[in-house]
Amino acid sequence: MNGTEAVSGYLSDVGLESWVVQVFVVVFATAVLAFGARRFLARLHAAFARTRSVWDGSFVEALGPPLRAFVWIAGIAFAIEIIQNEAGAAIFEAVDPIRDVGLISTFAWFAVRFIRIAEGNFIADKQAKGETFDRATLDAAVKLLRLSVVITAFLVALQTLGFSISGVLAFGGIGGIAVGFAAKDLLANFFGGLMIHLDRPFAIGDWVRSPDRAIEGTVERIGWRQTLIRKFDTRPLYVPNSAFANITVENPSRMSNRRIYETIGIRYEDAGAMGAVVAEVEAMLRAHDEIDSDGFLMVNFNAFAPSSLDFFIYCYTRTTAWARYHQVKQDVLLRIIGIIDRHGAEIAFPTSTVHLAGVIPGAEPPPSDSGAGKDDA
């Protein structure tokens, strides 16, 4: 009698069947393997954390839970197969397709986790380095990758279960036509969002407005169905993406400069100072640190207004920030006031001159009605 027969005989004596021992050994080995994989990945993640690349650390971090699930699914399926060989029950025949679907699901889980973790690490890395990136394009790419992984895993799982993918795709094409007619607005918004991601007329954080609609605010989120714009009174505005295909959208956030265009009038009696005032104002603007003197700049006397002689200033600030722009504009206008004062002129305001006809110089005015009343009394 060899050693194996002796062990089997001993197990039979104590009431344990050999398949029970095999199942125990498989489950125990699976637990040990899962624990070892966890410890190994933890050390590997600590080593990759010292590197500058975001991809290796993201890969190891995403691999942990799916790998342990893979080990447990494979181990439990192997243990159930041992039980099936011993018991021969028909219910255990479903173990193989369930195991295959489970393993496919772990691969899909890992891919989705890797995409999500890599996205977060990529954004954190760019922000830490102070580098700029297109957040809208990144969001679109991530969403498309996730959708591709889910659809691929679903089709592979169907093929594993014995379904014909060609038949599923053909049925999906017919169903897609029906769904397209029933949900044309939803599809229009989807393709509208796709065009926003491709054409990039605006990005998250941009200030946008439309002269065609009452739309103005800061873009907070660009979804596949609608775009969230936060108005300046802090109220959210949800705009269907299909609307952007039919309206004009202005993106002031991408302006290169801000414009100062003001008309200023002085009195008619200060006409002699107009030339000197205009010349000094133009010289002041060209020497101003916050005015883009390389851009278009004009200061000209241009109108005989009803109560003033008008000149205008037309220039651009170097800043595009709204608050800073108003500070620069205020400084420019205050300097113009000082220039006008230095030349002995005054800023005009609306006035009217009344000429009374028929009044003889030196003649006494007629008595008032109130005086006549007193004499009568």
C-alpha positions as CSV (number, residue, x, y, z in Angstrom):
1,M,0.0,0.0,0.0
2,N,1.5,3.4,-1.1
3,G,1.3,6.7,0.8
4,T,-1.7,8.1,-1.2
5,E,-3.8,5.0,-0.5
6,A,-2.8,5.2,3.1
7,V,-4.0,8.9,3.3
8,S,-7.2,8.1,1.5
9,G,-7.8,5.2,3.9
10,Y,-7.2,7.4,6.9
11,L,-9.5,10.1,5.5
12,S,-12.2,7.5,4.9
13,D,-11.8,6.3,8.4
14,V,-12.3,9.8,9.8
15,G,-15.3,10.4,7.5
16,L,-13.7,12.8,5.1
17,E,-14.0,12.2,1.4
18,S,-11.0,13.0,-0.9
19,W,-13.1,15.6,-2.9
20,V,-13.7,17.5,0.3
21,V,-10.0,17.7,0.9
22,Q,-9.4,18.8,-2.6
23,V,-12.0,21.6,-2.4
24,F,-10.5,22.7,0.9
25,V,-7.0,22.8,-0.6
26,V,-8.2,24.8,-3.7
27,V,-10.0,27.4,-1.5
28,F,-7.1,27.7,0.8
29,A,-4.6,28.1,-2.1
30,T,-6.9,30.7,-3.6
31,A,-7.0,32.7,-0.4
32,V,-3.2,32.5,-0.1
33,L,-2.8,33.5,-3.7
34,A,-5.2,36.5,-3.3
35,F,-3.4,37.6,-0.2
36,G,0.0,37.3,-1.9
37,A,-1.2,39.2,-4.9
38,R,-2.4,42.0,-2.6
39,R,0.9,42.3,-0.8
40,F,2.8,42.2,-4.0
41,L,0.7,44.9,-5.7
42,A,1.0,47.1,-2.5
43,R,4.8,47.0,-2.7
44,L,4.8,47.5,-6.5
45,H,2.5,50.5,-6.0
46,A,4.9,52.0,-3.4
47,A,7.8,51.6,-5.8
48,F,5.9,53.2,-8.7
49,A,4.8,56.1,-6.5
50,R,8.4,57.4,-6.7
51,T,8.4,57.6,-10.5
52,R,7.2,60.7,-12.4
53,S,4.9,58.8,-14.7
54,V,1.2,58.7,-13.9
55,W,0.5,55.6,-16.0
56,D,2.4,52.9,-14.1
57,G,1.0,53.9,-10.7
58,S,-2.5,54.1,-12.2
59,F,-2.1,50.6,-13.7
60,V,-1.1,49.0,-10.4
61,E,-3.7,50.9,-8.4
62,A,-6.4,49.8,-10.9
63,L,-5.2,46.2,-11.0
64,G,-5.7,45.4,-7.2
65,P,-9.4,44.6,-6.7
66,P,-10.0,43.2,-10.2
67,L,-7.0,40.8,-9.8
68,R,-8.2,39.5,-6.5
69,A,-11.7,39.1,-7.9
70,F,-10.2,37.2,-10.8
71,V,-8.2,34.8,-8.5
72,W,-11.3,34.1,-6.4
73,I,-13.6,33.5,-9.4
74,A,-11.1,31.1,-10.9
75,G,-10.5,29.3,-7.6
76,I,-14.1,29.0,-6.7
77,A,-15.0,27.8,-10.2
78,F,-12.3,25.1,-9.9
79,A,-13.6,24.0,-6.5
80,I,-17.1,23.8,-7.9
81,E,-15.9,21.7,-10.8
82,I,-14.4,19.3,-8.3
83,I,-17.8,19.1,-6.6
84,Q,-19.5,18.6,-10.0
85,N,-17.3,15.6,-10.9
86,E,-18.2,14.0,-7.6
87,A,-21.9,14.9,-7.4
88,G,-22.8,15.0,-11.1
89,A,-25.7,17.4,-10.5
90,A,-27.0,19.3,-13.6
91,I,-27.0,22.6,-11.9
92,F,-23.2,22.7,-11.8
93,E,-23.1,22.8,-15.6
94,A,-23.8,26.5,-15.4
95,V,-20.5,27.1,-13.7
96,D,-18.4,27.3,-16.8
97,P,-20.4,30.1,-18.5
98,I,-20.8,32.0,-15.3
99,R,-17.0,31.7,-14.7
100,D,-16.3,33.0,-18.2
101,V,-18.6,36.0,-17.8
102,G,-17.1,36.7,-14.4
103,L,-13.6,36.7,-15.8
104,I,-14.6,39.0,-18.7
105,S,-16.3,41.3,-16.2
106,T,-13.1,41.5,-14.1
107,F,-11.1,42.6,-17.3
108,A,-13.8,45.2,-18.0
109,W,-13.7,46.4,-14.4
110,F,-9.9,46.7,-14.5
111,A,-10.1,48.7,-17.8
112,V,-12.8,51.1,-16.4
113,R,-10.9,51.6,-13.1
114,F,-7.6,52.3,-15.0
115,I,-9.3,54.9,-17.2
116,R,-10.9,56.6,-14.1
117,I,-7.7,56.5,-12.0
118,A,-5.4,57.6,-14.8
119,E,-7.7,60.5,-15.5
120,G,-7.6,61.7,-11.9
121,N,-3.8,61.3,-11.7
122,F,-3.3,63.0,-15.0
123,I,-5.4,66.1,-13.9
124,A,-3.6,66.2,-10.5
125,D,-0.2,66.0,-12.3
126,K,-1.1,68.8,-14.7
127,Q,-2.4,71.0,-11.8
128,A,0.7,70.4,-9.7
129,K,3.0,71.4,-12.6
130,G,0.8,74.4,-13.4
131,E,0.3,73.2,-17.0
132,T,-2.9,73.9,-18.9
133,F,-5.0,71.2,-20.7
134,D,-8.3,71.0,-22.5
135,R,-10.7,69.6,-19.8
136,A,-13.6,69.2,-22.2
137,T,-11.5,67.1,-24.7
138,L,-10.2,64.9,-21.8
139,D,-13.8,64.3,-20.5
140,A,-15.0,63.4,-24.0
141,A,-12.1,60.9,-24.5
142,V,-12.6,59.3,-21.1
143,K,-16.4,58.9,-21.8
144,L,-15.7,57.3,-25.2
145,L,-13.1,54.9,-23.8
146,R,-15.5,53.8,-21.0
147,L,-18.3,53.3,-23.4
148,S,-16.1,51.3,-25.7
149,V,-14.9,49.0,-22.9
150,V,-18.5,48.4,-21.7
151,I,-19.8,47.6,-25.2
152,T,-16.9,45.3,-26.0
153,A,-17.2,43.4,-22.8
154,F,-20.9,43.0,-23.3
155,L,-20.5,41.6,-26.8
156,V,-17.7,39.3,-25.8
157,A,-19.9,38.0,-22.9
158,L,-22.8,37.4,-25.3
159,Q,-20.4,35.4,-27.6
160,T,-19.2,33.4,-24.6
161,L,-22.8,32.5,-23.7
162,G,-23.4,31.2,-27.2
163,F,-25.3,34.1,-28.8
164,S,-24.4,35.2,-32.3
165,I,-22.9,38.7,-32.3
166,S,-23.8,39.2,-35.9
167,G,-27.4,38.6,-35.1
168,V,-27.2,40.9,-32.1
169,L,-25.7,43.6,-34.2
170,A,-28.3,43.2,-36.9
171,F,-31.1,43.3,-34.3
172,G,-29.4,46.4,-32.8
173,G,-29.3,48.1,-36.1
174,I,-33.1,47.6,-36.6
175,G,-33.7,48.6,-33.1
176,G,-31.4,51.6,-33.5
177,I,-33.6,52.9,-36.3
178,A,-36.7,52.6,-34.2
179,V,-35.0,54.2,-31.2
180,G,-33.7,57.0,-33.5
181,F,-37.2,58.0,-34.6
182,A,-38.5,57.8,-31.0
183,A,-35.6,59.7,-29.4
184,K,-34.5,62.1,-32.2
185,D,-34.2,64.9,-29.7
186,L,-32.0,62.8,-27.4
187,L,-29.8,61.9,-30.4
188,A,-29.6,65.5,-31.6
189,N,-28.4,66.5,-28.1
190,F,-25.8,63.7,-28.2
191,F,-24.4,64.7,-31.5
192,G,-24.6,68.3,-30.5
193,G,-22.4,67.5,-27.5
194,L,-20.0,65.6,-29.7
195,M,-19.7,68.6,-32.0
196,I,-18.9,70.8,-29.0
197,H,-16.1,68.4,-28.0
198,L,-14.7,68.3,-31.5
199,D,-15.1,72.0,-32.5
200,R,-14.5,73.3,-29.0
201,P,-16.2,76.7,-29.3
202,F,-16.0,76.9,-25.5
203,A,-14.6,74.9,-22.6
204,I,-15.3,74.5,-19.0
205,G,-14.7,77.8,-17.2
206,D,-15.3,80.0,-20.2
207,W,-17.6,83.0,-20.1
208,V,-20.1,82.6,-23.0
209,R,-23.1,84.4,-24.2
210,S,-25.5,84.3,-27.2
211,P,-27.1,87.4,-28.8
212,D,-29.8,85.1,-30.1
213,R,-30.9,83.8,-26.8
214,A,-30.9,84.9,-23.2
215,I,-27.8,82.9,-22.5
216,E,-24.8,84.3,-20.6
217,G,-22.7,82.9,-17.9
218,T,-19.8,80.6,-17.1
219,V,-19.6,77.0,-18.4
220,E,-19.5,74.6,-15.5
221,R,-20.1,71.2,-17.2
222,I,-20.5,69.9,-20.8
223,G,-22.5,66.7,-20.8
224,W,-23.7,64.5,-23.7
225,R,-27.2,65.8,-23.4
226,Q,-27.0,69.3,-22.0
227,T,-24.5,72.0,-21.0
228,L,-24.6,73.6,-17.5
229,I,-24.0,77.4,-17.6
230,R,-23.9,79.3,-14.3
231,K,-25.4,82.8,-14.8
232,F,-23.8,85.8,-13.1
233,D,-26.7,85.9,-10.6
234,T,-25.5,82.3,-9.7
235,R,-28.6,80.6,-11.1
236,P,-27.9,77.5,-13.2
237,L,-28.9,77.4,-16.8
238,Y,-29.3,74.0,-18.5
239,V,-29.0,74.3,-22.3
240,P,-29.7,71.3,-24.6
241,N,-26.6,70.7,-26.7
242,S,-28.6,70.7,-29.9
243,A,-29.4,74.4,-29.3
244,F,-25.8,75.4,-30.0
245,A,-26.1,74.2,-33.6
246,N,-28.7,76.8,-34.3
247,I,-27.5,79.9,-32.4
248,T,-24.6,82.2,-32.4
249,V,-22.3,81.7,-29.4
250,E,-19.9,84.4,-28.3
251,N,-16.9,83.5,-26.2
252,P,-15.6,86.6,-24.5
253,S,-13.1,84.5,-22.4
254,R,-11.0,84.1,-25.5
255,M,-10.7,87.8,-26.3
256,S,-7.1,89.1,-26.6
257,N,-7.9,92.6,-25.3
258,R,-10.7,94.7,-23.8
259,R,-11.8,97.9,-25.6
260,I,-12.3,101.4,-24.1
261,Y,-14.5,103.5,-26.3
262,E,-15.7,106.7,-24.8
263,T,-17.0,110.1,-26.1
264,I,-16.1,113.2,-24.0
265,G,-17.4,116.7,-24.5
266,I,-16.0,120.1,-23.6
267,R,-17.8,123.5,-23.6
268,Y,-18.0,125.6,-26.8
269,E,-16.1,128.4,-25.1
270,D,-13.2,126.0,-24.7
271,A,-12.8,125.4,-28.4
272,G,-9.3,126.9,-28.4
273,A,-8.0,124.1,-26.1
274,M,-9.4,121.2,-28.0
275,G,-6.3,120.6,-30.1
276,A,-4.0,120.5,-27.1
277,V,-6.4,118.4,-25.0
278,V,-6.7,115.8,-27.8
279,A,-2.9,115.6,-28.4
280,E,-2.1,115.2,-24.7
281,V,-4.8,112.5,-24.1
282,E,-3.4,110.5,-27.0
283,A,0.1,110.9,-25.7
284,M,-1.1,109.8,-22.2
285,L,-2.7,106.6,-23.7
286,R,0.3,105.7,-25.7
287,A,2.5,106.0,-22.6
288,H,0.1,104.1,-20.3
289,D,1.4,100.8,-19.0
290,E,-2.0,99.1,-19.1
291,I,-2.9,100.3,-22.6
292,D,-1.9,98.2,-25.6
293,S,-0.2,100.9,-27.7
294,D,0.8,98.4,-30.4
295,G,-2.9,97.8,-31.1
296,F,-5.4,100.2,-32.6
297,L,-5.5,103.5,-30.8
298,M,-7.4,106.7,-31.8
299,V,-8.1,110.1,-30.1
300,N,-10.0,112.6,-32.4
301,F,-12.3,115.6,-32.2
302,N,-15.3,114.3,-34.1
303,A,-18.6,116.2,-33.4
304,F,-20.3,119.5,-32.8
305,A,-22.9,118.3,-30.3
306,P,-25.9,120.4,-29.2
307,S,-24.2,121.5,-26.0
308,S,-20.5,120.4,-26.3
309,L,-17.5,119.8,-28.6
310,D,-17.0,116.0,-28.6
311,F,-13.8,114.0,-28.9
312,F,-13.6,110.2,-28.6
313,I,-11.0,107.8,-27.3
314,Y,-10.7,104.3,-28.8
315,C,-8.0,101.9,-27.4
316,Y,-7.5,98.5,-25.9
317,T,-6.3,97.4,-22.5
318,R,-3.7,94.7,-22.1
319,T,-5.8,92.8,-19.5
320,T,-8.9,90.9,-20.3
321,A,-9.9,90.4,-16.6
322,W,-13.2,92.2,-16.1
323,A,-12.4,93.7,-12.7
324,R,-8.9,94.8,-13.7
325,Y,-10.3,96.3,-16.9
326,H,-12.6,98.6,-15.0
327,Q,-9.7,99.7,-12.8
328,V,-7.7,100.6,-15.9
329,K,-10.6,102.4,-17.5
330,Q,-11.2,104.4,-14.3
331,D,-7.6,105.5,-14.2
332,V,-7.7,106.6,-17.9
333,L,-10.9,108.6,-17.4
334,L,-9.5,110.3,-14.3
335,R,-6.3,111.3,-16.2
336,I,-8.5,112.8,-19.0
337,I,-10.3,114.9,-16.4
338,G,-6.9,116.2,-15.1
339,I,-5.8,117.0,-18.7
340,I,-8.9,119.0,-19.4
341,D,-8.5,120.9,-16.1
342,R,-4.9,121.7,-16.8
343,H,-5.8,123.4,-20.1
344,G,-8.4,125.6,-18.4
345,A,-11.3,123.8,-20.0
346,E,-14.4,122.1,-18.5
347,I,-16.3,119.0,-19.3
348,A,-19.7,120.1,-20.8
349,F,-23.0,119.0,-19.6
350,P,-26.4,119.5,-21.4
351,T,-27.4,123.2,-21.4
352,S,-29.9,125.4,-23.1
353,T,-29.8,129.1,-24.0
354,V,-33.2,131.0,-24.1
355,H,-33.4,134.1,-26.2
356,L,-36.4,136.4,-25.3
357,A,-37.7,138.4,-28.3
358,G,-39.4,141.8,-28.0
359,V,-37.6,142.9,-24.8
360,I,-36.3,146.6,-25.2
361,P,-32.9,147.1,-23.5
362,G,-33.2,149.6,-20.5
363,A,-37.0,149.4,-20.4
364,E,-38.7,148.8,-17.0
365,P,-40.4,145.5,-16.7
366,P,-44.2,145.6,-16.5
367,P,-45.7,145.5,-13.0
368,S,-46.4,142.1,-11.6
369,D,-49.9,140.8,-10.8
370,S,-49.2,140.6,-7.1
371,G,-48.3,144.3,-7.0
372,A,-51.5,145.4,-8.7
373,G,-53.5,143.5,-6.2
374,K,-52.0,145.3,-3.3
375,D,-52.7,148.8,-4.9
376,D,-56.3,147.8,-5.5
377,A,-56.6,146.8,-1.9
